[in-house]
Amino acid sequence: MANPRVVAFDDLESIAGQQVGVSDWHLIDQDRVNLFADATGDHQWIHVDVEKATKAMGGPIAHGFLTLSLLPMLGAEVMRVTGTT
């Protein structure tokens, strides 16, 4: 598990433009992509049809919004902000 960097709210501006940290690795497998497709109703073949996507482009592509939805989890692994209410 990653150890998040602890930063006081008042010091956030001082780390602008710097690498904050690195999260743990997380597997994004086809089951996860399919579950996201079910949750969002986005069943485009580039995400869920493994055979067709593999023939057309080497493999399926995870949803962009799936990637974005991981940001709160990944952010918590990287940084914790103190001094807020």
C-alpha positions in Angstrom: 0.0 0.0 0.0 1.3 3.5 -0.9 2.1 5.9 1.9 0.4 9.1 1.1 2.3 12.3 1.3 0.8 14.5 4.1 0.5 18.2 3.1 -1.2 21.0 5.1 -3.9 22.8 3.2 -2.0 26.1 3.5 1.1 24.5 1.8 -0.7 23.1 -1.2 0.3 26.1 -3.4 4.0 25.4 -2.7 3.8 22.0 -4.4 2.2 23.2 -7.6 3.9 21.7 -10.6 5.7 19.0 -8.6 5.2 15.3 -8.7 3.1 14.5 -5.6 3.7 10.8 -5.5 2.9 7.4 -7.1 -0.1 5.2 -6.3 -0.1 1.5 -6.0 -0.7 -0.5 -9.2 -4.4 -1.5 -9.8 -5.5 -4.1 -12.3 -8.0 -3.0 -14.9 -9.2 -6.3 -16.3 -12.0 -7.1 -18.7 -14.3 -8.0 -15.8 -13.9 -4.5 -14.4 -14.4 -2.9 -17.8 -17.6 -5.0 -18.3 -18.9 -4.0 -14.9 -18.3 -0.3 -15.7 -20.1 -0.8 -19.0 -23.1 -2.3 -17.2 -23.1 0.6 -14.7 -23.0 3.3 -17.3 -24.8 1.6 -20.2 -21.8 2.2 -22.4 -21.4 -1.1 -24.2 -19.5 0.1 -27.3 -17.6 -2.8 -28.9 -14.2 -1.2 -28.3 -14.7 -1.7 -24.6 -16.7 -5.0 -24.3 -16.2 -7.1 -27.5 -12.8 -8.6 -26.9 -12.6 -10.6 -30.1 -13.7 -7.7 -32.4 -11.5 -5.1 -30.5 -8.5 -7.5 -30.7 -8.9 -7.9 -34.5 -9.4 -4.2 -35.0 -6.9 -2.6 -32.7 -5.0 -5.2 -30.7 -7.4 -5.4 -27.8 -10.3 -3.7 -26.0 -9.8 -0.2 -24.6 -11.0 0.7 -21.1 -13.5 3.6 -20.8 -12.0 7.0 -20.3 -14.6 7.7 -17.5 -13.5 4.4 -15.8 -10.0 5.8 -15.6 -11.4 9.1 -14.3 -13.5 7.4 -11.7 -10.4 5.9 -10.1 -8.9 9.4 -9.3 -10.4 9.7 -5.8 -9.0 6.3 -4.8 -5.6 7.0 -6.5 -5.5 10.5 -5.0 -6.0 9.2 -1.5 -3.1 6.8 -2.0 -0.9 9.6 -3.0 -1.7 12.6 -0.8 -3.6 13.5 2.4 -4.4 17.1 3.0 -4.6 18.3 6.6 -5.9 21.5 8.0 -9.4 21.3 6.5 -12.8 20.9 8.1 
